[in-house]
Amino acid sequence: MEPHVHTKKCQEVLSRLSDYLNVDLPPDACAEIDAHLAGCPPCVEFAESLQKTVEICRRYRPAELPAPIGQEAREQLLEAYRRMLDARRTRGA
């Protein structure tokens, strides 16, 4: 069996899949995705996998909440976030 080569339409469907699964798209957009999924088993497989993952995450209830992070860790995370934002701005400029 040959590996599936994602077409531009596959990429478009995958980029809108979360909204599709949440029924957050207009009916015409859902119809387009339905039509693509009808003829693309790898995209169906991915959509089903994503839907199962979301369902598992929604049901997950930790038995115990983690302790709050310390001030040093909080500052390191904030600094990493700022560096990431700066890098995005630099690439976009």
C-alpha positions as CSV (number, residue, x, y, z in Angstrom):
1,M,0.0,0.0,0.0
2,E,1.4,3.4,-1.0
3,P,1.6,6.1,1.6
4,H,-1.1,8.8,1.4
5,V,0.1,12.1,-0.1
6,H,-1.8,14.9,1.4
7,T,-3.3,17.2,-1.2
8,K,-3.9,20.9,-0.7
9,K,-7.6,20.0,0.1
10,C,-6.4,17.5,2.8
11,Q,-4.3,20.3,4.4
12,E,-7.3,22.7,4.2
13,V,-9.6,20.1,5.8
14,L,-7.1,19.2,8.6
15,S,-6.6,22.9,9.4
16,R,-10.3,23.3,9.9
17,L,-10.9,20.0,11.6
18,S,-11.3,21.2,15.2
19,D,-13.9,23.7,14.1
20,Y,-15.7,21.0,12.1
21,L,-15.8,18.5,14.9
22,N,-17.1,21.2,17.2
23,V,-19.7,22.2,14.6
24,D,-18.4,25.7,14.6
25,L,-18.4,26.1,10.8
26,P,-21.1,27.2,8.5
27,P,-23.1,24.4,6.8
28,D,-21.5,24.9,3.4
29,A,-18.0,24.5,4.9
30,C,-19.1,21.4,6.7
31,A,-20.5,20.0,3.5
32,E,-17.2,20.6,1.8
33,I,-15.4,18.7,4.5
34,D,-17.9,15.9,4.5
35,A,-17.4,15.5,0.7
36,H,-13.6,15.4,1.2
37,L,-13.9,12.9,4.0
38,A,-16.2,10.7,1.9
39,G,-13.3,10.0,-0.5
40,C,-10.2,10.3,1.7
41,P,-9.8,7.4,4.2
42,P,-6.6,8.8,5.8
43,C,-8.3,12.1,6.6
44,V,-11.2,10.1,8.1
45,E,-8.8,8.1,10.2
46,F,-7.1,11.3,11.4
47,A,-10.5,13.0,12.1
48,E,-11.7,10.0,14.2
49,S,-8.4,9.9,16.1
50,L,-8.7,13.6,16.9
51,Q,-12.3,13.2,18.0
52,K,-11.4,10.3,20.3
53,T,-8.5,12.3,21.8
54,V,-10.7,15.3,22.5
55,E,-13.3,13.0,24.2
56,I,-10.6,11.4,26.4
57,C,-9.2,14.8,27.3
58,R,-12.7,16.1,28.2
59,R,-13.4,13.1,30.5
60,Y,-10.0,13.3,32.2
61,R,-10.2,14.4,35.8
62,P,-7.0,14.4,37.8
63,A,-7.3,12.9,41.2
64,E,-5.1,15.6,42.7
65,L,-4.2,19.1,41.5
66,P,-0.5,19.9,41.1
67,A,1.1,22.2,43.5
68,P,1.5,25.8,42.2
69,I,4.8,26.5,40.5
70,G,7.5,28.5,42.2
71,Q,8.3,32.1,41.4
72,E,11.6,31.1,39.7
73,A,9.8,28.7,37.4
74,R,7.1,31.2,36.7
75,E,9.7,33.8,35.7
76,Q,11.5,31.3,33.5
77,L,8.3,30.4,31.7
78,L,7.4,34.1,31.2
79,E,10.9,34.8,29.8
80,A,10.7,31.9,27.4
81,Y,7.3,33.1,26.3
82,R,8.6,36.6,25.7
83,R,11.5,35.2,23.6
84,M,9.1,33.2,21.5
85,L,7.0,36.3,20.9
86,D,10.1,38.3,19.9
87,A,11.2,35.5,17.6
88,R,7.8,35.5,15.9
89,R,7.9,39.3,15.4
90,T,11.4,39.1,14.0
91,R,10.4,36.4,11.5
92,G,7.3,38.3,10.5
93,A,9.2,41.6,9.9
